[in-house]
Amino acid sequence: MSNDLIKELREQTGAGIMDVKEALEEANGDKEKAIEILRKKGLAKQAKKADRVANEGIVESYIHAGGRIGVLVEVNCETDFVARTDDFKNLVKEIALHIAAANPLYISSEDVPTEVIEKEKEIYKEQSAGKPDDVIEKMLEGKINKYLEEVCLLSQPYVKDQDKTIGDLLGEATGKMGENIQVRRFSRFMLGN
């Protein structure tokens, strides 16, 4: 294990030096496998931290396209100390930029009203008329999941790295900063809409 590889993985994943060393040992020096191990550990840490109260943070604005699109986003963390760090501020800026580009409607699938999902199901059922019921059900499930991925911020692929979702980005930040980090709310404005 070279120090350069350890440093590269730390920068890429935001994990601590000991976590990176352990992951590389477990992966027998395979960088991609080590990243996967670190991501899994990060998600486990994030799950443990999810119950902790996050009522500090910042509200960030982002204006794009010569003032034609604007975003306000509130991202919370547990302490005011973390909220003032450059890493946290940069994370919030990246989320605001993503919202401007990807136009999510909700934060997560839990925020999507039942009537919206039912309306989407009706549309998909009409599109698949004439097919067997079991086929329609499987198609509905797939189409609803795809719809939720498109309209929910946390499940959208991050505009700067399509291999990660915004949820993954928050998970990495939670692992790196050691605090529960949540997108509390956002508004996206577009001139003329």
C-alpha positions as CSV (number, residue, x, y, z in Angstrom):
1,M,0.0,0.0,0.0
2,S,1.6,3.2,-1.1
3,N,1.0,6.5,0.7
4,D,-0.1,8.0,-2.6
5,L,-2.9,5.4,-3.0
6,I,-4.0,6.0,0.6
7,K,-4.0,9.8,0.1
8,E,-5.9,9.4,-3.2
9,L,-8.6,7.3,-1.6
10,R,-8.9,9.6,1.4
11,E,-9.5,12.5,-1.0
12,Q,-11.9,10.6,-3.2
13,T,-14.0,9.1,-0.4
14,G,-13.6,11.5,2.5
15,A,-12.8,8.5,4.8
16,G,-10.3,8.6,7.6
17,I,-6.7,7.3,7.2
18,M,-7.3,4.1,9.3
19,D,-10.6,3.3,7.5
20,V,-8.8,3.7,4.1
21,K,-5.9,1.4,5.3
22,E,-8.3,-1.2,6.6
23,A,-10.4,-1.1,3.4
24,L,-7.2,-1.5,1.2
25,E,-6.1,-4.4,3.3
26,E,-9.5,-6.1,3.1
27,A,-9.5,-5.5,-0.7
28,N,-5.9,-6.8,-1.1
29,G,-4.8,-3.4,-2.6
30,D,-7.7,-3.3,-5.2
31,K,-8.6,0.4,-5.3
32,E,-12.2,-0.1,-6.7
33,K,-13.0,-2.8,-4.2
34,A,-11.6,-0.6,-1.4
35,I,-13.9,2.2,-2.5
36,E,-16.9,-0.1,-2.4
37,I,-16.0,-1.2,1.1
38,L,-15.6,2.4,2.2
39,R,-18.9,3.4,0.7
40,K,-20.7,0.5,2.5
41,K,-19.1,1.5,5.8
42,G,-20.1,5.1,5.1
43,L,-23.7,4.1,4.6
44,A,-23.6,2.1,7.9
45,K,-22.2,5.2,9.7
46,Q,-24.8,7.4,8.0
47,A,-27.6,5.1,9.3
48,K,-26.3,5.3,12.8
49,K,-26.1,9.1,12.6
50,A,-29.5,9.5,11.0
51,D,-31.3,9.5,14.3
52,R,-29.2,12.4,15.7
53,V,-30.8,15.8,15.5
54,A,-29.6,18.1,12.8
55,N,-30.8,21.6,13.5
56,E,-27.7,23.7,12.5
57,G,-26.6,24.4,9.0
58,I,-26.9,27.0,6.3
59,V,-29.2,28.3,3.6
60,E,-27.5,28.7,0.3
61,S,-28.6,30.5,-2.9
62,Y,-27.5,29.7,-6.4
63,I,-28.3,31.8,-9.5
64,H,-27.7,30.4,-12.9
65,A,-28.2,31.2,-16.6
66,G,-27.8,35.0,-16.2
67,G,-30.5,35.2,-13.5
68,R,-33.0,33.0,-15.3
69,I,-32.8,30.1,-12.7
70,G,-32.4,30.5,-8.9
71,V,-32.3,28.0,-6.1
72,L,-32.6,28.4,-2.3
73,V,-31.6,25.3,-0.3
74,E,-31.4,24.6,3.4
75,V,-29.0,21.9,4.5
76,N,-28.7,20.9,8.1
77,C,-26.0,19.4,10.3
78,E,-25.7,18.8,14.0
79,T,-23.3,21.6,15.0
80,D,-22.6,25.1,14.1
81,F,-18.9,24.2,14.0
82,V,-19.4,21.9,11.0
83,A,-21.8,24.3,9.4
84,R,-19.0,26.9,9.2
85,T,-16.5,24.5,7.5
86,D,-15.5,24.9,3.9
87,D,-16.3,21.3,3.2
88,F,-19.9,21.8,4.4
89,K,-20.4,25.1,2.5
90,N,-19.0,23.5,-0.7
91,L,-21.4,20.5,-0.2
92,V,-24.4,22.8,0.1
93,K,-23.2,24.8,-3.0
94,E,-23.0,21.6,-5.0
95,I,-26.5,20.6,-3.9
96,A,-27.8,24.0,-4.9
97,L,-26.1,23.7,-8.3
98,H,-27.5,20.2,-8.8
99,I,-31.1,21.4,-8.0
100,A,-30.7,24.2,-10.6
101,A,-29.6,21.7,-13.2
102,A,-31.8,18.6,-12.4
103,N,-35.0,20.3,-11.2
104,P,-36.1,17.8,-8.6
105,L,-39.6,18.2,-7.2
106,Y,-39.2,16.4,-3.8
107,I,-36.4,15.6,-1.4
108,S,-37.1,11.9,-1.1
109,S,-39.7,9.3,-2.1
110,E,-41.4,9.7,1.3
111,D,-42.2,13.3,0.3
112,V,-44.1,12.4,-2.8
113,P,-47.9,12.7,-2.2
114,T,-49.9,9.4,-2.7
115,E,-52.2,11.1,-5.2
116,V,-49.2,12.0,-7.4
117,I,-48.1,8.3,-7.4
118,E,-51.6,7.1,-8.1
119,K,-51.9,9.6,-11.0
120,E,-48.6,8.3,-12.5
121,K,-49.9,4.7,-12.1
122,E,-53.1,5.6,-14.0
123,I,-51.0,7.1,-16.9
124,Y,-48.8,4.0,-17.0
125,K,-51.8,1.6,-16.9
126,E,-53.3,3.4,-19.9
127,Q,-50.0,3.1,-21.8
128,S,-49.9,-0.6,-21.2
129,A,-53.5,-1.5,-21.9
130,G,-54.0,-4.9,-23.4
131,K,-51.1,-6.6,-21.6
132,P,-51.5,-9.3,-19.0
133,D,-52.1,-8.0,-15.4
134,D,-48.9,-9.6,-14.0
135,V,-46.8,-7.9,-16.8
136,I,-48.6,-4.6,-16.1
137,E,-47.8,-4.8,-12.4
138,K,-44.1,-5.4,-13.0
139,M,-44.0,-2.6,-15.6
140,L,-45.8,-0.3,-13.1
141,E,-43.3,-1.0,-10.4
142,G,-40.4,-0.3,-12.7
143,K,-41.9,2.9,-14.1
144,I,-42.8,4.2,-10.7
145,N,-39.3,3.6,-9.4
146,K,-37.9,5.3,-12.4
147,Y,-40.3,8.3,-11.9
148,L,-39.2,8.6,-8.2
149,E,-35.6,8.5,-9.2
150,E,-36.2,11.4,-11.7
151,V,-38.2,13.6,-9.3
152,C,-36.6,13.0,-5.9
153,L,-33.4,14.9,-5.1
154,L,-31.8,12.1,-3.0
155,S,-32.1,9.5,-5.7
156,Q,-31.1,11.6,-8.7
157,P,-27.7,10.9,-10.2
158,Y,-25.4,13.8,-9.2
159,V,-24.9,16.0,-12.2
160,K,-21.1,16.1,-11.8
161,D,-20.7,12.3,-11.3
162,Q,-23.5,10.1,-12.7
163,D,-22.2,7.1,-10.7
164,K,-23.3,8.8,-7.5
165,T,-26.7,9.9,-6.3
166,I,-27.2,13.0,-4.2
167,G,-28.0,10.5,-1.4
168,D,-24.5,9.0,-1.9
169,L,-23.0,12.5,-1.8
170,L,-24.7,13.2,1.5
171,G,-23.6,9.8,2.9
172,E,-20.0,10.5,2.0
173,A,-20.2,13.9,3.6
174,T,-21.8,12.4,6.8
175,G,-18.9,9.9,6.9
176,K,-16.3,12.6,6.4
177,M,-17.7,15.2,8.7
178,G,-19.0,12.8,11.3
179,E,-22.4,14.4,11.6
180,N,-25.9,13.7,10.4
181,I,-26.4,15.9,7.3
182,Q,-29.8,16.4,5.8
183,V,-31.4,18.5,3.0
184,R,-34.3,20.1,4.9
185,R,-36.0,22.0,2.0
186,F,-35.4,23.8,-1.3
187,S,-37.1,26.0,-3.8
188,R,-36.2,26.4,-7.4
189,F,-37.3,29.4,-9.4
190,M,-37.3,29.8,-13.1
191,L,-38.0,33.0,-14.9
192,G,-41.5,32.9,-16.4
193,N,-42.7,29.8,-14.4
